Structure formats: C-alpha cells, structure tokens
C-alpha cells in the first residue's frame, strides 16, 4: 500500500466510524500513562503521540499539566475530531497531519509515545525510515514507549496486515540507538468485547552502536 492509499484508508475509517466502532479505542490509556509517569518528566517536557487517532491520552496529559504536546496522525479527520473534543484546550497542542514515514520534525522530543502505529510498518524500508526519524529527533536524554501487537495478538487490524513482535524482536529492532528499560504484555479489551494481546516496551535513548541497512 503506497502513501496516498494509506492516507485514503485511514481517512475513510475515521470518516465512517465512531470510537466505539474501532478496536483500538481505550476508555482509559492506563498502560501508556504508567510508562509515561515512570520517566518522571517535568511538565515542560516535549511529548509526541505518534498515530494518536482520537486517543484520550492527550486529555489526561493536559489535565496533569503537561505543556508541550504534539499530536501526529495520518488522518486529518481524526485530528479534527480530537480538536473539537478538546475545545479551547486544542490551542495548547501542536497538531501535525502526516504519514510517519514523511514526518519532518522541527523540534526534538523528550518522549516519543506510540501505541499501535509501529506494527503497521511491515516492510524493512518503512521500519528504517521510522527509526531514523525517531533516532534523530528524540533527545539524547529522551525516552520512547511503543505498544505493538504481540506474537499472541492479531495478524491484521482495520483490514491491514500488521507485524507482530516479541520482546526480543522489538528490542533488536530498536537496539541501534535505544536501550530497553521494561516490557510487559497485556490484553486489550476492545469495544466489541474481544481481546487483543499487546506488547508494551519502554526505551531510553542511547548511542548509535552500529549501522542498520
């Protein structure tokens, strides 16, 4: 699937479905919050939520006083819905509509958060572009948290193939520039009362130790 087709796919999803009609919706993003809180970041920390969709995470981060939040998604419709939900608070957010593989950040980040975007990158080229961007734009003292489908999770999502990960395979992918802190697996209960097994891992930025082809 090329870039324009990917964008059309996700715009169609968000144009035709409400949050209760998509599997990834969470009433409370508690796992993401636990990881974020573990980093003990100041409220001035620069945080990006990659592939945010209509996640409620930003609402809670704003309530907790975080002041420098960027939301990125390929779907302009998803971002617009989130803006409408946040109302006046939306002016506090940096909004970016972009395919992650084309993202050209103007800033660096203390925290890169990704729940359920990385596993949609199924080719080595897509993964490399993603990690090149992350390595370049996460601060040397920064952190990354990634949530993907585990080896016991679905093989497709939203009609698209995904790439499953084990703790070892995810650590290997990020070994050039990131050091694993912690990984957990957990079942996500979808709005349809089905279970999806996720792998969540946190990493800290580290030196680039080798060239990845």
C-alpha positions as CSV (number, residue, x, y, z in Angstrom):
1,X,0.0,0.0,0.0
2,X,1.5,3.3,-1.1
3,X,1.4,6.5,1.0
4,X,-1.6,8.1,-0.7
5,X,-3.6,4.8,-0.4
6,X,-2.7,4.6,3.3
7,X,-4.0,8.1,3.9
8,X,-7.2,7.4,2.0
9,X,-7.7,4.2,4.0
10,X,-7.4,6.0,7.4
11,X,-9.4,9.0,6.3
12,X,-12.2,6.6,5.3
13,X,-12.0,4.8,8.7
14,X,-12.4,8.0,10.7
15,X,-15.0,9.4,8.4
16,X,-17.3,6.4,8.7
17,X,-16.7,5.1,12.2
18,X,-17.1,6.4,15.8
19,X,-14.6,5.5,18.6
20,X,-16.8,2.6,19.8
21,X,-16.7,1.1,16.3
22,X,-12.9,0.6,16.1
23,X,-10.9,-2.0,18.0
24,X,-8.1,0.2,19.4
25,X,-10.3,2.6,21.4
26,X,-9.5,2.7,25.1
27,X,-11.7,4.4,27.8
28,X,-8.6,4.9,29.9
29,X,-5.0,4.6,28.5
30,X,-3.7,3.5,31.8
31,X,-0.7,1.4,30.5
32,X,0.6,4.4,28.5
33,X,0.2,6.6,31.5
34,X,2.1,4.2,33.8
35,X,5.0,4.2,31.3
36,X,5.0,8.0,30.9
37,X,4.8,8.5,34.7
38,X,7.8,6.2,35.2
39,X,10.0,8.6,33.3
40,X,9.4,11.4,35.8
41,X,9.3,14.0,33.2
42,X,8.7,17.7,34.1
43,X,5.5,19.3,32.8
44,X,7.6,21.3,30.3
45,X,8.8,18.1,28.6
46,X,8.2,17.9,24.9
47,X,5.9,14.9,24.2
48,X,4.8,13.5,20.9
49,X,2.0,10.9,20.5
50,X,2.6,9.2,17.1
51,X,-0.5,7.9,15.4
52,X,-2.7,9.4,18.1
53,X,-6.0,9.0,16.3
54,X,-8.7,10.0,18.8
55,X,-6.9,8.8,21.8
56,X,-7.9,10.2,25.2
57,X,-4.3,10.2,26.3
58,X,-3.9,13.9,25.4
59,X,-6.9,14.9,27.6
60,X,-5.3,13.3,30.6
61,X,-1.8,14.7,29.9
62,X,-3.3,18.2,29.7
63,X,-5.2,17.7,33.0
64,X,-1.9,16.6,34.6
65,X,-0.3,19.9,33.5
66,X,1.9,18.9,30.6
67,X,2.5,22.0,28.4
68,X,4.3,20.8,25.3
69,X,2.4,18.1,23.5
70,X,2.5,17.3,19.8
71,X,-0.2,15.0,18.2
72,X,0.6,13.3,14.9
73,X,-1.7,11.3,12.8
74,X,-2.1,10.5,9.1
75,X,-5.8,11.3,9.3
76,X,-6.8,14.9,9.3
77,X,-10.3,13.8,10.2
78,X,-9.0,12.1,13.4
79,X,-7.1,15.2,14.4
80,X,-10.1,17.5,13.7
81,X,-12.3,15.3,15.9
82,X,-9.8,15.5,18.7
83,X,-9.6,19.3,18.3
84,X,-13.4,19.5,18.6
85,X,-13.4,17.3,21.7
86,X,-10.7,19.4,23.4
87,X,-12.4,22.7,22.6
88,X,-10.4,25.7,23.8
89,X,-7.6,23.4,25.1
90,X,-6.8,22.5,21.5
91,X,-4.8,25.7,21.2
92,X,-2.3,24.2,23.6
93,X,-1.5,21.4,21.2
94,X,0.9,21.2,18.2
95,X,-1.1,19.4,15.5
96,X,0.6,17.5,12.7
97,X,-1.2,15.6,9.9
98,X,1.4,13.4,8.3
99,X,2.3,9.9,7.4
100,X,5.0,9.0,10.0
101,X,7.4,8.0,7.2
102,X,7.2,11.5,5.8
103,X,7.3,13.3,9.1
104,X,10.0,16.0,9.3
105,X,10.0,17.3,12.8
106,X,11.1,20.9,13.5
107,X,11.8,20.0,17.2
108,X,13.3,17.3,19.3
109,X,11.3,15.3,21.9
110,X,11.8,14.2,25.5
111,X,9.2,11.4,25.0
112,X,8.0,9.6,21.8
113,X,4.8,7.7,22.5
114,X,3.4,5.2,20.0
115,X,0.5,2.9,20.7
116,X,-0.4,0.7,17.7
117,X,1.3,2.6,14.9
118,X,4.7,0.8,14.7
119,X,3.1,-2.6,14.0
120,X,1.6,-1.3,10.7
121,X,5.1,-0.9,9.3
122,X,5.5,-4.2,7.6
123,X,8.5,-3.6,5.2
124,X,12.1,-3.1,6.3
125,X,12.2,0.2,4.5
126,X,9.2,1.6,6.5
127,X,10.7,0.4,9.7
128,X,14.1,2.0,8.9
129,X,12.5,5.4,8.0
130,X,10.5,5.4,11.2
131,X,13.5,4.6,13.4
132,X,15.8,7.0,11.5
133,X,13.3,9.8,12.4
134,X,13.0,8.7,16.0
135,X,16.7,8.5,16.5
136,X,17.3,11.9,15.0
137,X,14.5,13.7,16.9
138,X,14.4,12.1,20.3
139,X,16.7,13.9,22.7
140,X,19.9,12.1,23.9
141,X,18.2,12.1,27.4
142,X,14.8,11.1,25.9
143,X,12.5,8.1,26.1
144,X,10.4,6.1,23.8
145,X,7.4,3.9,24.6
146,X,6.0,1.6,22.0
147,X,2.9,-0.6,22.0
148,X,2.5,-3.2,19.3
149,X,0.6,-6.5,18.8
150,X,2.5,-9.3,20.4
151,X,3.1,-12.7,18.9
152,X,-0.2,-13.8,20.5
153,X,-2.1,-10.8,19.1
154,X,-4.0,-10.2,15.9
155,X,-2.3,-10.6,12.5
156,X,-4.5,-7.9,10.9
157,X,-6.1,-4.6,12.1
158,X,-8.5,-2.4,10.3
159,X,-8.2,-4.8,7.3
160,X,-4.4,-4.3,7.0
161,X,-1.6,-6.7,7.7
162,X,0.5,-5.9,10.7
163,X,3.8,-7.1,12.1
164,X,3.7,-9.0,15.4
165,X,6.6,-8.5,17.9
166,X,8.1,-10.4,20.7
167,X,10.1,-8.6,23.4
168,X,13.3,-9.8,21.8
169,X,12.4,-8.9,18.3
170,X,11.3,-5.4,19.3
171,X,14.4,-4.9,21.4
172,X,16.5,-6.0,18.4
173,X,14.8,-3.5,16.0
174,X,15.5,-0.6,18.4
175,X,18.9,-1.7,19.5
176,X,20.6,0.8,17.3
177,X,20.0,4.0,19.4
178,X,17.7,2.8,22.1
179,X,18.2,0.7,25.3
180,X,15.3,-1.3,26.6
181,X,14.0,-0.4,30.1
182,X,11.0,-2.6,30.5
183,X,8.4,-4.7,28.6
184,X,5.1,-6.1,29.5
185,X,2.3,-7.9,27.7
186,X,-1.4,-7.3,28.3
187,X,-4.8,-8.0,26.8
188,X,-6.7,-5.0,25.5
189,X,-10.4,-5.4,25.7
190,X,-11.9,-3.9,22.5
191,X,-15.3,-2.1,22.4
192,X,-16.6,-5.4,20.8
193,X,-15.6,-7.4,24.0
194,X,-12.8,-9.2,22.2
195,X,-9.2,-9.4,23.5
196,X,-6.0,-8.3,21.7
197,X,-2.7,-9.1,23.2
198,X,-0.3,-6.2,23.2
199,X,3.4,-5.8,23.9
200,X,4.4,-2.5,25.5
201,X,8.0,-1.6,25.9
202,X,9.9,1.5,27.2
203,X,13.3,2.5,26.0
204,X,15.8,5.3,26.7
205,X,17.9,6.9,24.1
206,X,21.4,5.5,23.8
207,X,24.4,5.9,21.5
208,X,24.2,4.6,17.9
209,X,26.3,1.5,18.1
210,X,26.1,0.1,14.5
211,X,24.9,0.8,11.0
212,X,21.5,-0.8,10.2
213,X,20.9,-1.5,6.5
